[in-house]
């Protein structure tokens, strides 16, 4: 194996590890909250964690999206996450965990963007497949955090995350510059990118809304907390399996086949209002699985690096605003109608990108 191929393998592994850590980071507050409450009692304020995490994450994202250099920022993002989780391990009070969230958010914002961007650049001929596989590791990370929170003391679990992040520093070292991007010259191609941004906003909003409120809907129908939690795990697992498998099918004709998946997802989500079976949410997740990475690959290929930052801004907005909007629905039995509306808008908006000038083919 040549030196160039070894470097590509190392950096690809760094991208996969970064997204795995991103999954752990996203799921960690919910996974460790019961143990934090048992340790720190009434001083636990999960709102403090997110108040620190979200702004610092956006700062990291902005920094990563507006620089042509990846080195040393990419490696330092892993260092930041290492220090943050080590700080959590040693926390004498919950305030320390809130402060650590500032570091976690900053590092996570950089990792989320650069891991996707780097994997896409390293594998232009298999961009959609590799990006979906990389994002599947996010799902594995999101599943790992609850398992650690269940079977390990939280300090030990956070220490293991810190060790994993520290080991990834060497993988990310000397990451190459962003290809074909000059921040002072390049401008956002709004006409081309806007339909993709709306699709990402709706997709992430739908994904987060189902992940947040499907359990409440099922419990309102009499399902047990344990079974609702199991179905939620199946939902995230469905997303991961969909990314690993359906991406291979989507790759040759990404826009057309993605539209078919979104239409099938709309049908399955619609069925939840008629047949309130929790497993249908996992089936929908499987169908929606390749959406994010496929749209990311299209935007990276057609609109360049400058548009990637805006893609993540749209994702952040969808992730935070849409579940909050659906939360205004007073009766949990009506949540499926909110899911259906989002799924319908998502499929309809995907039709706006089905034009020859935006066809992607490796």
Buried (B, 14 or more C-beta within 10 A) or exposed (E): EEEEEEBBEBBBBBBBBBBBBBBBBBBBBEBBBEBBBEBBEEEBBBEBBBBBBBBBBBBBBBBBBEBBEBEBBBBBBBBBBBBBBBBBBEBEEBEBBBBBBBBBBBBBBBBBBBBBBBBBBBBEEBBBBBBBBBBBBBBBBBBBBBEBBEEBEBBEBBBBBBEBBBEBBEBBBEBBEBBEBEEEEBEBBEEBBBBBBBBBBBBBBBBBBBBBBBBBBBBBEEBEEEBBBEBBBBBBBBBBBBBBBBBBEBBEBBBEBBBBBBBBBBEBBBBBBEEBBBEBBBBBBBBBBBBBBBBBBBBBBBBBBBBBBBBBBBBBBBBBEBBEEBBEBEEBBEBBBBBBBBBBBBBEBBEEBEEEEBBBEB
